[in-house]
Amino acid sequence: MTQKAPFDLEDFLPYLLTQAAEASSLEFQQHYKGRYGMLRTEWRVLFHLGRFGAMTAKEICARSGIHKTKVSRAVAALERKRYLSREVLETDRRLERLGLTQMGERVFADLLGAAQRFDSAMTAQFTDQEEAVLRRCLARIARLP
């Protein structure tokens, strides 16, 4: 009879992924929160608009996987900071097209550069092959139902 190894939380993949995500997220938070007073959801909404252009809050929810309540709060905060503008859609007056203001575009460009540098620094500890495997594996896990 084989003896089953004890459960090791620190080797449990969901736990490792959470720890890695939290550590990297907190470190990058210094850029967007420290410089612009943004919360995590705010920078994610800002990045979706900066990367994909104007869209509705519903489209941001679908692309990002962020709950609509959190997106709504982030949109309101970004609008107060004058990083985001709203335009009611003529085809459906219940919806608004969200876009970055000129100031929002400058903030996006600044944070995009910081994100690229952060990503490069984070992956510097890996070989090119390790980095490619890591990105493929994480992308595959992220697509789990």
C-alpha positions in Angstrom: 0.0 0.0 0.0 1.4 3.4 -1.0 1.4 6.2 1.4 -0.3 9.4 0.1 1.9 12.5 0.4 0.5 15.1 2.8 -1.2 18.1 1.1 1.2 21.0 0.8 -0.6 24.3 0.4 2.6 26.0 -0.8 2.8 23.6 -3.7 -0.9 23.8 -4.5 -1.1 25.4 -8.0 -4.0 27.8 -7.3 -2.3 29.0 -4.2 1.0 29.6 -6.1 -0.8 31.4 -8.8 -2.7 33.6 -6.3 0.6 34.4 -4.5 2.4 35.2 -7.7 -0.5 37.4 -9.0 -0.8 39.3 -5.7 3.0 39.9 -5.3 3.3 41.2 -8.9 0.1 43.2 -8.7 1.2 44.9 -5.5 4.5 45.8 -6.9 3.1 47.3 -10.1 0.5 49.1 -8.0 3.2 51.5 -7.0 3.1 52.9 -10.5 -0.6 53.5 -11.0 -1.6 54.2 -7.4 1.5 56.1 -6.4 1.6 58.4 -9.5 -2.1 58.7 -10.3 -4.1 57.6 -7.2 -5.8 54.8 -9.2 -7.1 51.6 -7.9 -6.5 48.2 -9.7 -9.9 48.2 -11.5 -9.3 51.8 -12.6 -6.0 51.1 -14.3 -7.5 48.0 -15.9 -10.4 50.0 -17.3 -8.0 52.8 -18.4 -5.8 50.2 -20.2 -8.7 48.6 -22.0 -9.7 52.0 -23.4 -6.2 52.9 -24.2 -5.5 49.6 -25.9 -8.8 48.9 -27.7 -10.3 52.4 -28.1 -13.7 53.7 -27.1 -16.2 51.1 -26.0 -19.1 50.7 -23.6 -18.9 49.6 -20.0 -20.6 46.3 -21.0 -17.8 45.7 -23.6 -15.1 46.4 -21.0 -16.8 43.9 -18.7 -16.9 41.2 -21.4 -13.2 41.8 -22.4 -11.8 42.1 -18.9 -13.9 39.8 -16.8 -14.5 42.5 -14.3 -18.0 42.7 -12.7 -20.2 45.5 -14.0 -20.4 47.2 -10.5 -16.6 47.5 -10.3 -16.4 48.8 -13.8 -19.1 51.3 -13.1 -17.2 52.6 -10.0 -13.9 52.7 -11.9 -15.6 54.7 -14.8 -17.0 57.2 -12.3 -13.5 57.6 -10.6 -11.7 58.0 -14.0 -14.3 60.6 -15.1 -13.7 62.5 -11.8 -10.0 62.5 -12.5 -10.8 63.7 -16.1 -9.1 60.7 -17.7 -12.4 59.5 -19.3 -15.3 60.9 -21.2 -18.8 59.6 -21.8 -21.0 59.9 -24.9 -24.6 58.6 -25.0 -25.1 56.4 -28.0 -27.8 57.6 -30.3 -28.7 54.1 -31.3 -29.4 53.0 -27.7 -29.6 55.9 -25.2 -29.1 53.5 -22.3 -25.5 52.9 -23.4 -22.6 55.3 -23.3 -19.4 55.1 -25.4 -16.5 55.6 -23.0 -13.2 57.0 -24.2 -10.0 58.5 -22.9 -9.6 62.3 -22.7 -6.3 63.9 -23.8 -5.2 63.7 -20.2 -6.3 60.0 -20.0 -4.2 59.3 -23.1 -1.2 60.9 -21.5 -1.7 58.8 -18.3 -2.2 55.7 -20.4 1.0 56.3 -22.4 3.0 56.9 -19.2 1.6 53.8 -17.5 2.1 51.7 -20.6 5.8 52.5 -20.6 5.9 51.6 -16.9 4.0 48.4 -17.5 6.4 47.4 -20.3 9.5 48.1 -18.1 7.9 46.2 -15.2 7.1 43.2 -17.5 10.7 43.2 -18.8 12.1 43.4 -15.3 9.8 40.6 -14.1 10.8 38.2 -16.9 14.5 39.0 -16.8 15.0 36.1 -14.4 13.9 33.6 -17.0 15.5 32.4 -20.2 13.6 33.3 -23.4 12.3 29.7 -23.6 11.2 29.7 -19.9 9.3 33.0 -20.4 7.6 31.6 -23.5 6.5 28.4 -21.7 5.3 30.5 -18.7 3.2 32.8 -20.8 1.7 29.9 -22.8 0.9 28.0 -19.6 -0.7 31.0 -17.8 -2.7 31.8 -20.9 -4.0 28.2 -21.1 -4.9 28.3 -17.4 -6.6 31.7 -17.8 -8.9 30.2 -20.4 -10.2 27.4 -18.2 -14.0 27.3 -17.9 
